[in-house]
């Protein structure tokens, strides 16, 4: 790596002149992988939920086509399904539901985030499980059959579903993340009949065993479970962003304290934070809640993705949400690059870059920082050593000697991109001008000798 002094000597001795480029920033909302506003139980372009309603049931078949749907472009589709829907008969799981959702997400330019849910008030545990000899913890005649989460049969049968899900889908290229879900309504981790922590721990560990290659998200409500799951590497999520009720509110009386008490303030630096709205944005408007305060808190907690339940964003909130989209997750801007105007094929060359992440979170996938020498045909690409997952909000300096590949002498355009390591294609839109049709960003001319 060259020091600034060495670079001055390089110029002073009459060697090729240094080029300095300051790319122009743009203010566009950037639609980038693994971040942004999610679609819920549907995919890009599908019709929105009407009014203040939404469905807790994920798609089990084709959805109706939508026309002119006004909703932010999304890179993540979030879907969740109940146990009784997935496994109506013991051992006969309808895995095609998840397989089809993965295919639909890919078709719509998205990846899929999922949750498998045990039950809720309207979707009971599978009948075969309730008749299996499993223990019921609440009294007969209660409207909901509540399981004993410390019952070995619960761990056995729920664990079998989770294990098989992992065997089929762990590491799938279109699977964005999986919620850790085992206890209580919707698998949110809370219940009036909470088991002691050793049993909770077992029901958390099954997810880490099943999905070692896929990002996991820990639900928020139980502090010991939240601290444990995130300590094992999971990100976290909560599901009532926006609640500002007068007497007791998640935003004022629970979330800030829980974040501090569980010590998860810095989890965002290596694992994502995902949120879900309390009701839908339309209900915030109905209650008169302060949208700018709500979204500012989400940013302060380093949100990467948000589920607004595929509901319309009120027109009076449009500007606030657009500003929020510009700042949530990561936003990478190349502010300055310095390189020699002329280089020698097959020799090392010093390159200096100043980047800024003006978002609130890093990238969580190992994208490859690369430069290309483009003469109008097939570009010659060279990787630049950098772990972009460590690019936290703020300034980043990359100073490296890179090897100029062996190539014909001539005039080239120097370009930069962040590549998907799986297909080596540009994957991330930057907050600067200069993006070409191929996804590379043009920086300027360079001569190869």
Secondary structure as the mmCIF struct_conf table of DSSP 4:
data_model
#
loop_
_struct_conf.conf_type_id
_struct_conf.id
_struct_conf.beg_label_comp_id
_struct_conf.beg_label_asym_id
_struct_conf.beg_label_seq_id
_struct_conf.end_label_comp_id
_struct_conf.end_label_asym_id
_struct_conf.end_label_seq_id
HELX_RH_AL_P HELX_RH_AL_P1 UNK A 4 UNK A 12
TURN_TY1_P TURN_TY1_P1 UNK A 13 UNK A 14
HELX_LH_PP_P HELX_LH_PP_P1 UNK A 15 UNK A 17
STRN STRN1 UNK A 18 UNK A 21
HELX_LH_PP_P HELX_LH_PP_P2 UNK A 23 UNK A 24
STRN STRN2 UNK A 25 UNK A 25
HELX_LH_PP_P HELX_LH_PP_P3 UNK A 28 UNK A 30
TURN_TY1_P TURN_TY1_P2 UNK A 33 UNK A 34
STRN STRN3 UNK A 36 UNK A 40
BEND BEND1 UNK A 41 UNK A 42
TURN_TY1_P TURN_TY1_P3 UNK A 44 UNK A 45
BEND BEND2 UNK A 46 UNK A 46
HELX_LH_PP_P HELX_LH_PP_P4 UNK A 47 UNK A 48
STRN STRN4 UNK A 49 UNK A 49
HELX_LH_PP_P HELX_LH_PP_P5 UNK A 50 UNK A 50
TURN_TY1_P TURN_TY1_P4 UNK A 51 UNK A 52
BEND BEND3 UNK A 56 UNK A 57
HELX_LH_PP_P HELX_LH_PP_P6 UNK A 58 UNK A 59
BEND BEND4 UNK A 60 UNK A 61
HELX_LH_PP_P HELX_LH_PP_P7 UNK A 62 UNK A 65
BEND BEND5 UNK A 67 UNK A 68
BEND BEND6 UNK A 71 UNK A 71
BEND BEND7 UNK A 75 UNK A 75
STRN STRN5 UNK A 76 UNK A 82
HELX_RH_AL_P HELX_RH_AL_P2 UNK A 83 UNK A 86
BEND BEND8 UNK A 88 UNK A 88
STRN STRN6 UNK A 89 UNK A 89
TURN_TY1_P TURN_TY1_P5 UNK A 90 UNK A 91
STRN STRN7 UNK A 92 UNK A 92
TURN_TY1_P TURN_TY1_P6 UNK A 95 UNK A 95
HELX_RH_AL_P HELX_RH_AL_P3 UNK A 96 UNK A 107
TURN_TY1_P TURN_TY1_P7 UNK A 108 UNK A 109
STRN STRN8 UNK A 111 UNK A 117
STRN STRN9 UNK A 119 UNK A 119
BEND BEND9 UNK A 121 UNK A 123
HELX_LH_PP_P HELX_LH_PP_P8 UNK A 124 UNK A 124
BEND BEND10 UNK A 125 UNK A 125
HELX_LH_PP_P HELX_LH_PP_P9 UNK A 126 UNK A 126
HELX_RH_AL_P HELX_RH_AL_P4 UNK A 127 UNK A 130
TURN_TY1_P TURN_TY1_P8 UNK A 131 UNK A 133
HELX_LH_PP_P HELX_LH_PP_P10 UNK A 134 UNK A 135
STRN STRN10 UNK A 136 UNK A 136
BEND BEND11 UNK A 138 UNK A 138
TURN_TY1_P TURN_TY1_P9 UNK A 140 UNK A 141
BEND BEND12 UNK A 143 UNK A 144
STRN STRN11 UNK A 147 UNK A 147
TURN_TY1_P TURN_TY1_P10 UNK A 149 UNK A 150
HELX_RH_AL_P HELX_RH_AL_P5 UNK A 152 UNK A 169
TURN_TY1_P TURN_TY1_P11 UNK A 170 UNK A 171
TURN_TY1_P TURN_TY1_P12 UNK A 173 UNK A 174
STRN STRN12 UNK A 175 UNK A 180
BEND BEND13 UNK A 183 UNK A 184
STRN STRN13 UNK A 185 UNK A 185
TURN_TY1_P TURN_TY1_P13 UNK A 186 UNK A 187
BEND BEND14 UNK A 189 UNK A 189
TURN_TY1_P TURN_TY1_P14 UNK A 192 UNK A 193
HELX_LH_PP_P HELX_LH_PP_P11 UNK A 194 UNK A 196
HELX_RH_AL_P HELX_RH_AL_P6 UNK A 197 UNK A 210
TURN_TY1_P TURN_TY1_P15 UNK A 212 UNK A 213
BEND BEND15 UNK A 214 UNK A 214
STRN STRN14 UNK A 216 UNK A 219
BEND BEND16 UNK A 220 UNK A 221
HELX_RH_AL_P HELX_RH_AL_P7 UNK A 223 UNK A 231
TURN_TY1_P TURN_TY1_P16 UNK A 232 UNK A 233
STRN STRN15 UNK A 235 UNK A 241
TURN_TY1_P TURN_TY1_P17 UNK A 242 UNK A 242
BEND BEND17 UNK A 246 UNK A 247
HELX_RH_AL_P HELX_RH_AL_P8 UNK A 250 UNK A 253
TURN_TY1_P TURN_TY1_P18 UNK A 254 UNK A 254
HELX_RH_AL_P HELX_RH_AL_P9 UNK A 255 UNK A 262
TURN_TY1_P TURN_TY1_P19 UNK A 263 UNK A 263
TURN_TY1_P TURN_TY1_P20 UNK A 265 UNK A 266
HELX_RH_3T_P HELX_RH_3T_P1 UNK A 267 UNK A 269
TURN_TY1_P TURN_TY1_P21 UNK A 270 UNK A 270
BEND BEND18 UNK A 271 UNK A 271
STRN STRN16 UNK A 273 UNK A 277
BEND BEND19 UNK A 278 UNK A 279
HELX_RH_AL_P HELX_RH_AL_P10 UNK A 281 UNK A 287
TURN_TY1_P TURN_TY1_P22 UNK A 288 UNK A 288
HELX_RH_AL_P HELX_RH_AL_P11 UNK A 291 UNK A 300
TURN_TY1_P TURN_TY1_P23 UNK A 301 UNK A 302
STRN STRN17 UNK A 305 UNK A 307
TURN_TY1_P TURN_TY1_P24 UNK A 309 UNK A 310
STRN STRN18 UNK A 311 UNK A 311
HELX_LH_PP_P HELX_LH_PP_P12 UNK A 312 UNK A 314
HELX_RH_3T_P HELX_RH_3T_P2 UNK A 315 UNK A 317
HELX_RH_AL_P HELX_RH_AL_P12 UNK A 318 UNK A 327
BEND BEND20 UNK A 328 UNK A 329
STRN STRN19 UNK A 332 UNK A 340
BEND BEND21 UNK A 341 UNK A 341
STRN STRN20 UNK A 342 UNK A 343
TURN_TY1_P TURN_TY1_P25 UNK A 345 UNK A 346
BEND BEND22 UNK A 347 UNK A 347
STRN STRN21 UNK A 348 UNK A 357
BEND BEND23 UNK A 359 UNK A 361
BEND BEND24 UNK A 365 UNK A 365
STRN STRN22 UNK A 368 UNK A 374
BEND BEND25 UNK A 375 UNK A 378
HELX_LH_PP_P HELX_LH_PP_P13 UNK A 379 UNK A 379
STRN STRN23 UNK A 380 UNK A 383
HELX_RH_3T_P HELX_RH_3T_P3 UNK A 388 UNK A 390
BEND BEND26 UNK A 393 UNK A 393
STRN STRN24 UNK A 394 UNK A 403
HELX_LH_PP_P HELX_LH_PP_P14 UNK A 404 UNK A 406
BEND BEND27 UNK A 409 UNK A 409
STRN STRN25 UNK A 410 UNK A 419
TURN_TY1_P TURN_TY1_P26 UNK A 421 UNK A 423
STRN STRN26 UNK A 426 UNK A 426
BEND BEND28 UNK A 431 UNK A 431
STRN STRN27 UNK A 432 UNK A 432
BEND BEND29 UNK A 433 UNK A 433
STRN STRN28 UNK A 435 UNK A 435
TURN_TY1_P TURN_TY1_P27 UNK A 437 UNK A 438
BEND BEND30 UNK A 439 UNK A 439
STRN STRN29 UNK A 441 UNK A 448
#
